[in-house]
Amino acid sequence: MRSLPLIAFLVGGVVFTAEVVRADDAASLLAALRSRLPREPVVMTGTITVRKRHGIVVGQLGIKMTLDWGQTPTTSKYTILDAFGKPLEELRITRDAAGAVGFEYQANFPLRPAPLPNLFAPIQNSDVSWMDLALAFLWWEGGKVVGTDEVLGRPCHIVEIPAPPGLSAPPPRAAQSSAAPYAAVRLWIDAEMLMLLKAEGLSQEDNVLRRLWVRSFKRINDRWMIKDLEVQGCPSAHRTKITITDVSVGNESWTPS
């Protein structure tokens, strides 16, 4: 089955390959996830809604994700829009065959090149960071399977992955904040569909800095589509919901309903 990162794994086909996936081996599970990335260009649009604990909306943004893993280097572009569709920020990520990663960041209106921000810091007063959108930790090494659990009633493998050397040391003022780099991530991977259903960014002390989880998804034709995700910083007075409104893969397009 193919799937695609959200924001990392928002769309997946249901055709299984003959590859052997070892449920007790984190590298095997993550390799299977990455191998299912679609080769066709993908464009996703949606909304980012920030709500207080009691459901009161305090902010709303738009998002557009333009993804192409079929070329070399692979590219992904994430554009944050205001409520009227005006671009506010944009991050473009490239990854070559050797695994080297490049970043290009733009900000302001009209968009123009700007210094790369802290990729772990919340975007536009939401709970979402650039690291969450790109899920770069799916390429980190040294992970291990630490247990099993259920998400949305589905059995999952739990995988923990340490941050690469040099990435996890936070600047002094960010050590205990939502802008702190992850020392590790904990992932819940659907045992059957091999989709990412939940993720947590962890601090050096193993505390949860940020949590992302799927709220709902549905199958349309031969693909699974995630409709709603929640992201919350810890601690936080609000929660952010990402709703996917339109998806196109190659010449196919859908509107989740």
Phi, psi and chi 1 to 4 in degrees:
 res  aa     phi    psi   chi1   chi2   chi3   chi4
   1 MET       -  140.3  164.5 -180.0  177.7      -
   2 ARG   -98.0  149.1  -65.2  179.9  -53.7  173.2
   3 SER  -147.5  170.6   55.2      -      -      -
   4 LEU  -142.3  138.7   94.4  103.3      -      -
   5 PRO   -65.0  142.6   -7.0    6.4      -      -
   6 LEU   -54.2   88.3  168.4   52.2      -      -
   7 ILE  -129.5   23.4  -28.3 -163.3      -      -
   8 ALA    85.9   92.6      -      -      -      -
   9 PHE    70.9   61.6  -53.1   97.0      -      -
  10 LEU  -102.0  -24.6  -66.7  176.5      -      -
  11 VAL  -132.9  139.0 -179.9      -      -      -
  12 GLY  -148.3  143.3      -      -      -      -
  13 GLY   -80.2  172.9      -      -      -      -
  14 VAL  -116.2   12.6  -63.7      -      -      -
  15 VAL   -89.4  119.4  178.2      -      -      -
  16 PHE   -87.3  147.0  -73.2   83.1      -      -
  17 THR   -96.1  177.8   67.1      -      -      -
  18 ALA   -88.9    4.6      -      -      -      -
  19 GLU   -64.5  151.7   66.2 -174.7  -55.9      -
  20 VAL   -98.0  123.7  176.0      -      -      -
  21 VAL  -112.4  120.5  179.6      -      -      -
  22 ARG   -87.3  116.3  -72.6 -176.1   51.4 -168.0
  23 ALA   -68.0  -18.4      -      -      -      -
  24 ASP   -97.3    7.1   62.8  -18.2      -      -
  25 ASP  -124.8  114.2 -179.3   68.4      -      -
  26 ALA   -62.3  -41.5      -      -      -      -
  27 ALA   -60.7  -38.7      -      -      -      -
  28 SER   -66.3  -42.9  177.2      -      -      -
  29 LEU   -64.6  -45.1  -71.3  168.7      -      -
  30 LEU   -67.9  -37.7  -68.0  170.2      -      -
  31 ALA   -63.2  -38.3      -      -      -      -
  32 ALA   -64.4  -41.0      -      -      -      -
  33 LEU   -59.3  -49.4  -80.2  173.9      -      -
  34 ARG   -66.5  -34.3  -64.2 -168.2  -59.2  -92.6
  35 SER   -67.8  -17.0   72.9      -      -      -
  36 ARG   -92.7    4.4  -74.0  159.5  169.6   74.0
  37 LEU   -62.3  134.3  -60.8  177.9      -      -
  38 PRO   -66.3  143.8   23.5  -32.7      -      -
  39 ARG   -81.9  -20.7  -60.1  -63.1   94.8 -173.5
  40 GLU   -79.2  154.0  -48.4   97.4  -38.7      -
  41 PRO   -61.9  142.5  -23.2   34.1      -      -
  42 VAL  -125.5  135.7  176.4      -      -      -
  43 VAL  -129.2  127.1  177.8      -      -      -
  44 MET  -126.9  138.5  -66.5 -177.8  -75.2      -
  45 THR  -125.9  154.5   58.1      -      -      -
  46 GLY  -172.9 -168.0      -      -      -      -
  47 THR  -124.3  149.9   58.4      -      -      -
  48 ILE  -118.5  113.7  -61.6  174.7      -      -
  49 THR  -115.9  125.0  -55.7      -      -      -
  50 VAL  -101.5  124.8 -176.5      -      -      -
  51 ARG  -126.7  146.8  -70.7 -175.7  171.3   88.7
  52 LYS   -71.7  171.2  -68.8 -175.5  178.0 -179.7
  53 ARG   -57.0  -29.1  -67.4 -173.6 -179.1  -86.0
  54 HIS   -94.4   13.2  -61.6  -66.6      -      -
  55 GLY    91.3    0.9      -      -      -      -
  56 ILE   -74.3  124.6  -59.4  173.1      -      -
  57 VAL   -74.1  126.1  174.8      -      -      -
  58 VAL  -114.7   -5.4  -64.7      -      -      -
  59 GLY  -175.3  147.4      -      -      -      -
  60 GLN  -143.0  136.4 -171.0  160.8   43.2      -
  61 LEU  -130.4  166.5  -59.7  163.0      -      -
  62 GLY  -108.8  160.3      -      -      -      -
  63 ILE  -142.4  140.8 -177.2  170.0      -      -
  64 LYS  -131.2  128.5 -179.3  178.0 -179.1  179.6
  65 MET  -118.9  122.5  -67.1  166.3  -82.6      -
  66 THR  -116.0  112.0  -54.7      -      -      -
  67 LEU  -123.8  135.1  -44.6  169.4      -      -
  68 ASP  -144.3   98.1 -168.6  -12.1      -      -
  69 TRP   -96.4    4.7  -70.7  -75.7      -      -
  70 GLY   -90.2   -5.1      -      -      -      -
  71 GLN  -109.5  170.2   64.4  176.1  -12.5      -
  72 THR  -125.2  119.1  -58.1      -      -      -
  73 PRO   -73.0  160.2   30.0  -36.9      -      -
  74 THR   -68.8  151.1   63.6      -      -      -
  75 THR  -134.1  148.5   63.3      -      -      -
  76 SER  -146.0  137.2   53.0      -      -      -
  77 LYS  -130.3  130.8 -176.0  172.2   66.9  176.1
  78 TYR  -121.5  118.3  -53.2   88.8      -      -
  79 THR  -114.9  125.6  -52.3      -      -      -
  80 ILE   -97.2  129.9  -55.1  -59.9      -      -
  81 LEU  -117.4  154.1  -45.0  165.6      -      -
  82 ASP   -79.5 -178.2   69.5   10.8      -      -
  83 ALA   -64.5  -16.1      -      -      -      -
  84 PHE  -103.7    6.1  -57.8   98.7      -      -
  85 GLY    91.6    8.0      -      -      -      -
  86 LYS   -82.3  129.1 -178.3  177.0   73.1  175.7
  87 PRO   -62.9  135.9  -19.7   31.7      -      -
  88 LEU  -112.5  -43.0  -60.8  173.5      -      -
  89 GLU  -149.5  155.7  -60.3 -179.3   65.9      -
  90 GLU  -153.0  134.8 -177.2  174.8  -84.3      -
  91 LEU  -124.1  127.8 -178.0   68.3      -      -
  92 ARG  -112.8  130.2 -177.4  174.9 -177.4  -91.7
  93 ILE  -121.4  133.4  -55.2  172.5      -      -
  94 THR  -121.6  148.8   59.2      -      -      -
  95 ARG  -140.4  120.0 -174.8 -178.3  -59.4  -88.1
  96 ASP   -87.7  179.8   65.9   20.8      -      -
  97 ALA   -63.9  -24.8      -      -      -      -
  98 ALA   -86.3   -3.9      -      -      -      -
  99 GLY    94.9    0.0      -      -      -      -
 100 ALA   -70.2  135.2      -      -      -      -
 101 VAL  -112.3  135.9 -178.6      -      -      -
 102 GLY  -122.1  148.0      -      -      -      -
 103 PHE  -127.4  139.0  -60.5   95.3      -      -
 104 GLU  -130.7  123.1  -63.9  177.8   16.2      -
 105 TYR  -118.9  139.0  176.1   70.6      -      -
 106 GLN  -131.0  151.4  -62.5 -171.0   86.2      -
 107 ALA  -149.2  175.0      -      -      -      -
 108 ASN    72.5 -179.6  -57.3  -54.1      -      -
 109 PHE  -134.4  123.7 -177.9   79.1      -      -
 110 PRO   -67.7  158.3   27.6  -35.8      -      -
 111 LEU   -60.1  137.0  -68.7  173.9      -      -
 112 ARG  -149.4  155.5   53.5 -176.0  179.6  -88.8
 113 PRO   -53.5  140.2  -27.5   36.3      -      -
 114 ALA  -145.8  162.2      -      -      -      -
 115 PRO   -59.8  144.4  -24.1   34.7      -      -
 116 LEU   -64.5  127.6 -172.1   67.9      -      -
 117 PRO   -81.1  176.3   32.7  -36.7      -      -
 118 ASN   -65.8  115.1 -179.9  -12.1      -      -
 119 LEU   -71.3  -11.2  -60.5 -179.5      -      -
 120 PHE   -97.1   -9.2  -67.6   88.3      -      -
 121 ALA   -78.6  148.1      -      -      -      -
 122 PRO   -59.8  144.7  -23.8   34.6      -      -
 123 ILE   -93.4  125.7  -59.5  170.0      -      -
 124 GLN    49.7   45.7  -63.5  -72.9  -31.8      -
 125 ASN    63.6   20.8  -62.7  -44.6      -      -
 126 SER   -96.0 -171.2   71.9      -      -      -
 127 ASP   -96.1   -3.9  -67.3  -86.3      -      -
 128 VAL   -92.4  135.8 -174.7      -      -      -
 129 SER  -110.0  165.4   74.1      -      -      -
 130 TRP   -61.4  -35.2  -65.8  110.9      -      -
 131 MET   -61.9  -37.2 -177.5   60.9   67.9      -
 132 ASP   -66.5  -42.9  -58.2  -39.7      -      -
 133 LEU   -64.3  -44.1  -70.3  178.7      -      -
 134 ALA   -82.6  -23.1      -      -      -      -
 135 LEU    46.7   50.1  -71.0 -168.3      -      -
 136 ALA   -61.2  -22.3      -      -      -      -
 137 PHE   -67.8   -8.6   41.8   74.3      -      -
 138 LEU   -69.5  -12.6  -66.6  174.0      -      -
 139 TRP  -103.8    0.0  -77.4  -97.1      -      -
 140 TRP   -69.5  154.3  -67.3   -2.2      -      -
 141 GLU  -111.8  166.2  -60.6  178.8  -13.1      -
 142 GLY    88.3   14.1      -      -      -      -
 143 GLY   -75.0  166.3      -      -      -      -
 144 LYS  -146.1  150.6   59.8 -178.1  179.7  179.6
 145 VAL   -82.4  124.3  178.9      -      -      -
 146 VAL  -115.0   -0.3  -63.3      -      -      -
 147 GLY   162.6 -169.0      -      -      -      -
 148 THR  -132.7  160.5   59.1      -      -      -
 149 ASP  -163.7 -180.0 -163.4    1.9      -      -
 150 GLU  -122.9  139.3  -74.4 -167.4   -1.7      -
 151 VAL  -130.6  128.0  177.0      -      -      -
 152 LEU    55.0   32.9  -64.9  176.7      -      -
 153 GLY    75.9   10.0      -      -      -      -
 154 ARG  -111.1  136.2  -59.7 -169.2   59.1   83.2
 155 PRO   -67.0  138.1   23.2  -32.4      -      -
 156 CYS  -134.1  149.8  -65.9      -      -      -
 157 HIS   -88.1  137.4  -55.9  -64.9      -      -
 158 ILE  -101.1  124.1  -55.8  174.9      -      -
 159 VAL  -121.4  133.0  174.2      -      -      -
 160 GLU  -113.5  135.2  -70.7 -169.2    6.6      -
 161 ILE  -130.6  124.5  -43.8  169.4      -      -
 162 PRO   -74.3  151.0   29.3  -35.6      -      -
 163 ALA   -68.6  148.9      -      -      -      -
 164 PRO   -59.6  151.5  -21.9   32.9      -      -
 165 PRO   -54.3  135.1  -25.6   34.9      -      -
 166 GLY    89.4  -13.8      -      -      -      -
 167 LEU   -89.9  -29.6 -179.4   63.0      -      -
 168 SER   -86.0   -8.6   60.0      -      -      -
 169 ALA   -79.4  113.2      -      -      -      -
 170 PRO   -82.4  153.1   31.1  -34.6      -      -
 171 PRO   -62.1  153.7   19.0  -28.1      -      -
 172 PRO   -50.0  -45.6  -27.2   34.7      -      -
 173 ARG   -77.7  -12.0  -67.2 -173.9  178.2 -179.1
 174 ALA  -100.3   -0.4      -      -      -      -
 175 ALA   -55.9  -39.2      -      -      -      -
 176 GLN  -115.2   21.6  -57.7  -60.5  -37.3      -
 177 SER  -111.3  173.0   75.7      -      -      -
 178 SER   -70.7   -6.0   59.1      -      -      -
 179 ALA   -94.6    0.8      -      -      -      -
 180 ALA   -70.8  139.3      -      -      -      -
 181 PRO   -62.0  153.6  -20.6   32.7      -      -
 182 TYR   -76.9  134.7  -59.0  152.0      -      -
 183 ALA   -80.8  -24.6      -      -      -      -
 184 ALA  -164.7  167.2      -      -      -      -
 185 VAL  -127.6  150.4  -66.7      -      -      -
 186 ARG  -119.7  125.8 -175.3 -179.8  -64.9  130.9
 187 LEU  -119.2  142.4  -48.7  177.7      -      -
 188 TRP  -109.4  113.7  -78.8 -105.5      -      -
 189 ILE  -111.2  122.8  -60.4  173.0      -      -
 190 ASP   -55.8  124.9 -172.8  -65.5      -      -
 191 ALA   -67.1  -28.2      -      -      -      -
 192 GLU   -95.8  -50.1  177.9 -174.4   -3.6      -
 193 MET   -87.0  -12.9  -61.6 -171.0  -60.5      -
 194 LEU    54.7   44.9  -65.7  178.4      -      -
 195 MET  -107.2  149.2  -67.7  175.3   63.3      -
 196 LEU   -81.0  118.6 -179.2   65.9      -      -
 197 LEU  -107.5  -17.8  -63.8 -175.3      -      -
 198 LYS  -159.6  147.0 -178.4  178.4  174.9 -178.6
 199 ALA  -147.0  146.1      -      -      -      -
 200 GLU  -131.9  133.3  -67.6  179.2  -17.8      -
 201 GLY   -92.8  129.6      -      -      -      -
 202 LEU  -112.0  148.0  -53.3  175.9      -      -
 203 SER   -86.0  177.4   70.0      -      -      -
 204 GLN   -59.5  -29.8  -64.7  -78.2    1.7      -
 205 GLU   -90.8    9.9  -64.6   75.9   24.8      -
 206 ASP    71.3   19.6 -155.4   35.9      -      -
 207 ASN   -84.9  150.8  -64.0  -39.6      -      -
 208 VAL   -79.9  120.9  176.8      -      -      -
 209 LEU   -90.0  -36.6  -65.0  173.0      -      -
 210 ARG  -154.8  145.6 -172.7  174.9  -70.9  109.8
 211 ARG  -129.6  135.7 -179.4  177.1  -70.3  117.7
 212 LEU  -126.9  133.0  178.5  152.5      -      -
 213 TRP  -148.6  152.4   66.7   98.4      -      -
 214 VAL   -79.4  132.8  172.7      -      -      -
 215 ARG   -95.9  -40.0  -72.1  -65.2  -57.7  -88.4
 216 SER  -156.5  149.4   63.2      -      -      -
 217 PHE  -151.4  161.4   60.4   92.5      -      -
 218 LYS  -147.1  161.3   65.7 -177.0  -63.4 -176.3
 219 ARG  -100.3  126.5  180.0  174.8  170.2  177.5
 220 ILE  -124.5  120.0  -59.7  178.2      -      -
 221 ASN    56.3 -119.6  -63.2  -32.8      -      -
 222 ASP  -108.7   24.1   66.6  -20.4      -      -
 223 ARG  -130.7  145.9  -62.8  179.3 -173.4  -88.8
 224 TRP   -91.9  136.0  -72.3   99.6      -      -
 225 MET  -125.5  127.4  -60.7 -176.4   64.0      -
 226 ILE   -85.3  126.8  -69.4  177.6      -      -
 227 LYS   -91.8  -42.9  -66.4  171.8   55.4 -178.9
 228 ASP  -137.9  136.1  -59.4  -65.0      -      -
 229 LEU  -129.0  152.3  -61.3  100.8      -      -
 230 GLU  -118.1  142.2  -62.7  -84.5   -1.8      -
 231 VAL  -131.8  134.2 -175.8      -      -      -
 232 GLN  -142.4  129.4 -174.2  168.6   14.9      -
 233 GLY   -77.1  156.7      -      -      -      -
 234 CYS  -128.8  119.1  -58.8      -      -      -
 235 PRO   -78.9  161.3   31.1  -35.2      -      -
 236 SER  -155.9  147.0  176.3      -      -      -
 237 ALA   -91.2   -3.9      -      -      -      -
 238 HIS  -142.9  175.8   50.7   70.4      -      -
 239 ARG  -138.6  147.4  178.3 -177.1  -65.4  178.1
 240 THR  -114.8  131.1  -61.8      -      -      -
 241 LYS  -110.7  130.2 -178.7  179.1 -178.6 -179.8
 242 ILE  -107.8  119.8  -58.7  172.8      -      -
 243 THR  -114.9  123.9  -59.6      -      -      -
 244 ILE   -86.7  124.2  -57.1  -56.0      -      -
 245 THR  -104.9  -30.5   55.6      -      -      -
 246 ASP  -146.7  141.4  -66.8  -77.8      -      -
 247 VAL  -137.7  135.6 -179.1      -      -      -
 248 SER  -130.9  134.6   66.2      -      -      -
 249 VAL  -127.2  110.5 -178.6      -      -      -
 250 GLY    63.5 -123.4      -      -      -      -
 251 ASN   -96.4    3.0  -65.3  -37.6      -      -
 252 GLU   -99.3  146.5  -59.2  176.4  -88.1      -
 253 SER  -145.4  151.5   61.4      -      -      -
 254 TRP  -140.8  157.8  -55.3  -88.5      -      -
 255 THR  -125.0  104.5  -60.9      -      -      -
 256 PRO   -57.3  141.1  -22.8   34.2      -      -
 257 SER  -140.0      -   59.6      -      -      -
